[in-house]
Amino acid sequence: MRVVFTGPPAGGKGTQAKRVQADSHAVQVSAGDELRAALAAGTSLGQKARSFMNRGALVPDEIVIGLMEDRIRQIGDQTGWILDGYPRTVTQAQALDVLLAELHLPIDQIVLIEVPFAAIEERVLGRRTCKDCQASYHIKFSPPKRPDGTCDVCGGELIQRPDDSPLTLRARLDAYVTETLPTLDGYRRKGLLTRVDAGTKGPDEVERLVRNALGLGSRRLAVA
């Protein structure tokens, strides 16, 4: 399996990639995870990406392409992969096509998980994180139980992360429309693109739709 999961920011593509990967031999490769790992490791590419990530802007193509190409080469042809959030621009898509042609590893399918922007805004703008222990909450879907609105785990203050602010989210959505959607035209012409209308459905229902789109069965359960 060599599949790309794409869609708007906070649309659930990472969640679904993890669910499909969990009971397959494919390796999930998340552009966001690769960038955060480079940032945490203090690499030169990570430092260059920091200012772009902090304001919700797309990280320059040369940084993302370098990180993702290294990872894909590491995996090679020994197992499949699920690319999560890559490619995000036409330049990235072109670089990926060149790399996969060189490695003789064609893409099997592109899965576009479509979610209304209004649902994404409600999901993202309501998120809160404990300042101390990093526990996650949502003011509508999973609010804290303490009457003073502090963290249930440690009593810490709940804050809105900078990348969950209205301005940052709008920048991410605008970048998706102007930079990511155009990458899908070529895949559509090649017959590789499959749309999954996630709407406001829960993760389990979206997973069922994604698995149907990929021709997979229901989630395989571990045998004791």
C-alpha positions as a printed Julia matrix, in Angstrom:
224×3 Matrix{Float64}:
   0.0     0.0     0.0
   1.34    3.41   -1.04
  -1.31    5.99   -0.24
  -1.5     9.74    0.32
  -4.01   11.14    2.82
  -4.85   14.77    2.17
  -7.46   17.3     3.24
  -7.88   20.55    5.16
  -5.95   21.21    8.4
  -7.53   19.52   11.43
  -9.76   17.54    9.09
  -8.81   14.17   10.62
  -6.39   12.85    8.0
  -3.72   12.16   10.64
  -6.19   10.26   12.81
  -7.34    8.14    9.89
  -3.8     7.5     8.69
  -2.9     6.17   12.14
  -5.99    3.95   12.24
  -5.31    2.4     8.84
  -1.6     2.04    9.6
  -2.25    0.38   12.95
  -3.25   -2.97   11.47
  -1.31   -2.9     8.22
   2.33   -3.19    7.24
   2.39    0.37    5.94
   4.42    3.07    7.68
   2.7     6.37    8.41
   4.85    9.32    7.4
   3.47   12.63    8.64
   4.97   15.84    7.28
   3.98   17.58   10.5
   5.63   14.91   12.66
   8.81   15.05   10.6
   8.94   18.83   10.99
   8.27   18.69   14.73
  10.93   16.03   15.18
  13.46   18.19   13.32
  12.43   21.14   15.47
  12.8    19.17   18.71
  16.17   17.83   17.62
  17.37   21.34   16.88
  18.43   20.53   13.34
  19.14   23.33   10.91
  16.02   22.47    8.93
  13.96   22.47   12.13
  15.21   25.91   13.1
  14.41   27.26    9.65
  10.89   25.86    9.9
  10.14   27.29   13.37
   8.92   30.77   12.45
   6.66   29.45    9.69
   5.07   26.81   11.92
   4.48   29.27   14.76
   2.33   31.51   12.59
   0.54   28.74   10.74
   2.2    29.44    7.39
   3.37   26.73    5.03
   6.98   25.76    5.64
   9.07   26.42    2.49
   9.03   23.59    0.0
  12.76   22.92    0.06
  12.66   22.14    3.8
   9.65   19.83    3.64
  10.82   18.08    0.46
  14.22   17.37    2.01
  12.75   15.87    5.17
  10.14   13.75    3.38
  12.47   12.49    0.68
  14.94   11.3     3.31
  12.17    9.43    5.14
  10.72    7.81    2.02
  14.18    6.66    0.94
  14.69    5.12    4.39
  11.51    3.07    4.01
  12.36    2.04    0.46
  10.39   -0.8    -1.09
  10.4    -3.1     1.94
   6.95   -2.02    3.1
   4.17    0.34    2.11
   3.6     3.83    3.4
   0.83    6.31    4.1
   1.86    9.91    3.49
  -0.05   12.24    5.83
  -0.17   15.91    4.82
   2.31   15.58    1.96
   2.45   16.83   -0.73
   0.89   20.19    0.18
   2.0    22.27   -2.8
   2.39   21.74   -6.52
   6.18   21.93   -6.14
   6.09   19.21   -3.47
   3.85   17.04   -5.65
   6.25   17.4    -8.58
   9.22   16.52   -6.36
   7.38   13.47   -5.03
   6.56   12.29   -8.57
  10.24   12.55   -9.54
  11.38   10.68   -6.42
   8.85    7.86   -6.78
   9.66    7.45  -10.47
  13.33    7.13   -9.52
  12.5     4.54   -6.84
   9.92    2.75   -9.03
   7.31    3.14   -6.29
   4.1     4.53   -7.83
   1.28    5.9    -5.68
  -1.7     3.58   -5.44
  -4.29    6.09   -4.3
  -4.87    9.65   -3.04
  -7.57    9.9    -0.35
  -9.09   13.36    0.07
 -10.91   13.68    3.39
 -13.35   16.56    2.94
 -14.63   18.45    5.99
 -16.6    21.75    6.0
 -14.5    24.69    7.14
 -17.2    25.63    9.68
 -16.76   22.24   11.37
 -12.99   22.66   11.4
 -13.29   26.11   12.96
 -15.55   24.78   15.72
 -13.17   21.88   16.33
  -9.96   23.93   16.42
 -11.05   27.18   18.07
 -12.62   25.28   20.96
  -9.47   23.33   21.84
  -7.72   24.09   25.09
  -4.48   22.7    26.52
  -3.27   22.59   30.11
  -0.38   25.01   30.51
   1.36   22.62   32.94
   0.68   18.99   32.0
  -0.46   19.47   28.36
  -3.77   17.61   28.88
  -6.23   18.39   26.09
  -9.82   19.63   26.31
 -12.53   21.17   24.16
 -14.9    23.8    25.47
 -17.88   22.08   23.8
 -17.04   18.42   23.25
 -14.82   17.6    26.26
 -14.78   20.5    28.75
 -12.98   20.24   32.1
 -15.09   18.94   34.99
 -13.69   21.32   37.59
 -16.1    24.2    38.33
 -13.3    26.74   38.05
 -12.44   25.57   34.52
  -8.93   24.41   35.38
  -7.27   21.14   34.36
  -8.87   17.99   35.78
  -5.47   16.31   35.99
  -3.31   18.89   37.73
  -5.41   21.99   38.27
  -3.33   24.0    35.8
  -4.58   26.88   33.68
  -6.14   25.96   30.35
  -4.84   27.99   27.41
  -5.42   28.23   23.69
  -2.28   27.28   21.79
  -0.97   29.89   19.34
  -1.64   27.59   16.38
  -5.28   27.23   17.49
  -6.01   30.97   17.31
  -8.52   32.36   14.78
  -5.85   34.22   12.79
  -3.56   31.21   12.57
  -6.37   28.87   11.58
  -7.53   31.26    8.87
  -3.98   31.4     7.5
  -3.84   27.59    7.43
  -7.21   27.29    5.67
  -6.28   29.96    3.13
  -3.01   28.15    2.45
  -4.93   24.91    1.94
  -7.18   26.52   -0.68
  -4.42   28.31   -2.57
  -1.55   25.84   -2.22
  -2.9    22.33   -1.56
  -6.09   22.0    -3.6
  -4.24   22.69   -6.89
  -2.05   19.61   -6.27
  -5.09   17.38   -6.69
  -5.75   18.21  -10.34
  -2.94   16.02  -11.65
  -3.92   13.08   -9.44
  -7.54   13.45  -10.52
  -6.54   13.26  -14.18
  -4.53   10.1   -13.45
  -7.55    8.49  -11.77
  -5.79    8.26   -8.42
  -8.02   10.61   -6.41
 -10.79    9.3    -4.15
 -12.99   11.7    -2.17
 -14.31   10.84    1.3
 -17.09   13.14    2.5
 -16.37   13.22    6.24
 -18.81   16.06    6.92
 -19.32   16.25   10.68
 -19.15   12.48   11.16
 -17.25   10.91   14.04
 -13.87    9.21   13.6
 -15.33    5.68   13.53
 -17.73    6.46   10.71
 -15.03    8.3     8.76
 -12.73    5.3     9.21
 -15.4     3.04    7.71
 -15.67    5.33    4.68
 -11.88    5.53    4.31
 -11.49    1.76    4.49
 -14.22    1.31    1.89
 -12.44    3.81   -0.36
  -9.2     1.87    0.0
 -10.88   -1.49   -0.52
  -9.97   -2.61    2.99
 -12.08   -4.67    5.37
 -13.12   -3.7     8.86
 -10.42   -3.05   11.45
  -8.6    -6.24   12.34
  -8.69   -7.0    16.05
  -5.7    -8.33   17.92
  -5.95  -12.01   18.78
  -5.2   -12.89   22.4
